[in-house]
Amino acid sequence: MGDKLRAAILGATGLVGQMFVKLLSEHPLFEISYLAASEKRVGKRYGDEVRWVLDGDVPEQVKELTLDSVDPDKIKNASVDVVFSALPSSVAGNIEIELAKKGLTVVSNASPLRLDPDIPLIIPEINWEHMKLLDVQRRRRGWSGAIVKNSNCTTAILVLSLKPLMDLAGLEEIYVTTMQAVSGAGYSGVPSVAIIDNIIPFIEKEEDKVVNESRKILGRLAGDHVVPADFKIYATTTRVPVIHGHLEVVYTRLRREVDIKDVVEAWSRFKGLPQEVGAWLAPKQPVIVRWEADRPQPRLDRDAELGMAVSVGRFEILENRLLRYVVLGHNLVRGAAGNTILIAELMAREGLL
Ligand SMILES: NC(=O)c1ccc[n+]([C@@H]2O[C@H](COP(=O)([O-])OP(=O)(O)OC[C@H]3O[C@@H](n4cnc5c(N)ncnc54)[C@H](OP(=O)(O)O)[C@@H]3O)[C@@H](O)[C@H]2O)c1
C-alpha cells in the first residue's frame, strides 16, 4: 500500500491515547506523526510527560516526540492523513468539528455527536454499511473532512455478542448488568480510595449510552438515516476494582426458539468485513466461546486476539427463549483505540482517507 499514512493522536497521554500509541507504533499502515495533550504539556517530550500504565515500556519511536497542542490550525498544518481523538468529551466536540471543517478525517472515541443521524457509529464487523452516512454528513454539513465515531466501550463489547444472536433469532429484550474496569474512567477517573475494596453501583450517563448506542449500531440503514433496532434494553452499570476489561451479564429474550448449539455456532462463526479483508487488527474470531464454568475472566481473557475479540461464557437457555450469558472485552482495545484503528484501516483500504 506504499508509504505509511500519517496519524495524529489527540489526548495521547491519556489511557486511550496510550493504547493508540502502543497499537499504532506496531501498525504496518500508520505512522504516528503528531501527538497532542493539554496545553501544560505542549513542547515537552512524550516520554517524560506520559504516565505509562500499559504493559511494557513507552515505544522507543515515540519517546522523543514533542507534544503539540490540539489547535485545529496546527493539526491541519501538520498534513496528517487521519486524526485519532481520545479527548475528554467536554473538549472534543468543538475541536473535532473544526478539524472536519478544515478537511481532516477524525475517528473519535469521545461521546459528542455519537447519536446524530449523520454520524456513523461503527463496529466494523457489525455495521460497516452505516459508513454511507458520510455522504449525508458531507451534504448536510458542508464539511470537506469527516467525523466517524466509536461507541462507548461497554456498548462495543455488548453488541459484538448480540449481533450473531440478532441474526440467528431476533432480539426481543435485553437486560444487562456490567462490571466495568477502572481504566474505563480515564487516568484520573476513579480515586483509589473510592474503588479499592469496593463496587460502585453507578456510572454517570453510562446506562443511557448503552441503551441508545446499542440500538443505533444494531439498527438498519434506511436511505439517509439509521432506524434504531426495536428491542427493549435495560442496563445497570457498575465500577469494580479491575484494571482493564469489562464483564457484562446479559439476559436476552430471543424472538424465536433456538437450541443452545445454534447459539454457540452463531457466535463461533460470526465474521465481518475486517476478517474478509484480513485487516491488521482484525481478530480471527471476533467472539470467542469459553466452555469453562468460571470463564471469561478479566485477567485471563481481556487480551484475547490482542484485545480485539470479546469472550462469551456461562451461556444457558433458561426458559421460553430466555438466554443468559456473560461477555467480556478489553475496554481500551475493542472498546476504544483498537476499534478506532480498525475503522481507519478499513477506511484507508476503501480510499476514504
Ligand atoms: N477509557 C476507556 O475505556 C474509554 C473507552 C471508550 C471511550 N473513551 C473516551 O475516550 C476519551 C479519552 O478517554 P481516556 O480514558 O483516555 O481519558 P484520560 O485518561 O482522562 O485522558 C484524557 C486525555 O485528554 C487530554 N486532555 C484533557 N483535557 C484537555 C484539553 N483541555 N485540551 C487538550 N487535551 C486535553 C489529556 O492530556 P493531559 O495528560 O495533558 O491532561 C489526556 O491526554 C474520552 O472521551 C472517553 O470518554 C474512553
The ligand as a MOL file (V3000), in Angstrom:
LIG
                    3D

  0  0  0     0  0            999 V3000
M  V30 BEGIN CTAB
M  V30 COUNTS 48 52 0 0 0
M  V30 BEGIN ATOM
M  V30 1 N -11.1040 4.6830 28.9280 0
M  V30 2 C -11.9070 3.9660 28.1480 0
M  V30 3 O -12.0140 2.7200 28.2920 0
M  V30 4 C -12.7140 4.6290 27.0670 0
M  V30 5 C -13.4500 3.8260 26.2130 0
M  V30 6 C -14.1910 4.3980 25.1820 0
M  V30 7 C -14.2000 5.7800 25.0480 0
M  V30 8 N -13.4770 6.5690 25.9040 0 CHG=1
M  V30 9 C -13.4680 8.0150 25.6740 0
M  V30 10 O -12.1850 8.3550 25.1590 0
M  V30 11 C -11.7930 9.6540 25.5980 0
M  V30 12 C -10.4610 9.5500 26.3410 0
M  V30 13 O -10.6220 8.7310 27.4860 0
M  V30 14 P -9.4080 8.3600 28.4620 0
M  V30 15 O -9.9320 7.2900 29.3110 0
M  V30 16 O -8.1850 8.1320 27.6810 0 CHG=-1
M  V30 17 O -9.2470 9.7320 29.3140 0
M  V30 18 P -7.9490 10.2940 30.1010 0
M  V30 19 O -7.1090 9.1680 30.5810 0
M  V30 20 O -8.5080 11.2270 31.1120 0
M  V30 21 O -7.1280 11.1150 29.0040 0
M  V30 22 C -7.5540 12.3600 28.5100 0
M  V30 23 C -6.5430 12.9180 27.5260 0
M  V30 24 O -7.0290 14.1640 27.0050 0
M  V30 25 C -6.0760 15.2100 27.2880 0
M  V30 26 N -6.7910 16.4520 27.6390 0
M  V30 27 C -7.5390 16.6920 28.7210 0
M  V30 28 N -8.0460 17.9480 28.6870 0
M  V30 29 C -7.5720 18.5150 27.5420 0
M  V30 30 C -7.7150 19.7880 26.9390 0
M  V30 31 N -8.4620 20.7530 27.5080 0
M  V30 32 N -7.0980 20.0160 25.7600 0
M  V30 33 C -6.3440 19.0540 25.1820 0
M  V30 34 N -6.1600 17.8300 25.7050 0
M  V30 35 C -6.7740 17.5620 26.8700 0
M  V30 36 C -5.2600 14.6950 28.4600 0
M  V30 37 O -3.9920 15.3430 28.4320 0
M  V30 38 P -3.1600 15.6510 29.7750 0
M  V30 39 O -2.4460 14.3700 30.1350 0
M  V30 40 O -2.2120 16.7020 29.3490 0
M  V30 41 O -4.1380 16.0890 30.8230 0
M  V30 42 C -5.1580 13.2130 28.1160 0
M  V30 43 O -4.1770 13.0220 27.1220 0
M  V30 44 C -12.9590 10.1720 26.4640 0
M  V30 45 O -13.8100 10.9430 25.6610 0
M  V30 46 C -13.6350 8.8900 26.9050 0
M  V30 47 O -14.9890 9.0920 27.2230 0
M  V30 48 C -12.7280 6.0250 26.9080 0
M  V30 END ATOM
M  V30 BEGIN BOND
M  V30 1 1 1 2
M  V30 2 2 2 3
M  V30 3 1 2 4
M  V30 4 1 4 5
M  V30 5 2 4 48
M  V30 6 2 5 6
M  V30 7 1 6 7
M  V30 8 2 7 8
M  V30 9 1 8 9
M  V30 10 1 8 48
M  V30 11 1 9 10
M  V30 12 1 9 46
M  V30 13 1 10 11
M  V30 14 1 11 12
M  V30 15 1 11 44
M  V30 16 1 12 13
M  V30 17 1 13 14
M  V30 18 2 14 15
M  V30 19 1 14 16
M  V30 20 1 14 17
M  V30 21 1 17 18
M  V30 22 2 18 19
M  V30 23 1 18 20
M  V30 24 1 18 21
M  V30 25 1 21 22
M  V30 26 1 22 23
M  V30 27 1 23 24
M  V30 28 1 23 42
M  V30 29 1 24 25
M  V30 30 1 25 26
M  V30 31 1 25 36
M  V30 32 1 26 27
M  V30 33 1 26 35
M  V30 34 2 27 28
M  V30 35 1 28 29
M  V30 36 1 29 30
M  V30 37 2 29 35
M  V30 38 1 30 31
M  V30 39 2 30 32
M  V30 40 1 32 33
M  V30 41 2 33 34
M  V30 42 1 34 35
M  V30 43 1 36 37
M  V30 44 1 36 42
M  V30 45 1 37 38
M  V30 46 2 38 39
M  V30 47 1 38 40
M  V30 48 1 38 41
M  V30 49 1 42 43
M  V30 50 1 44 45
M  V30 51 1 44 46
M  V30 52 1 46 47
M  V30 END BOND
M  V30 END CTAB
M  END
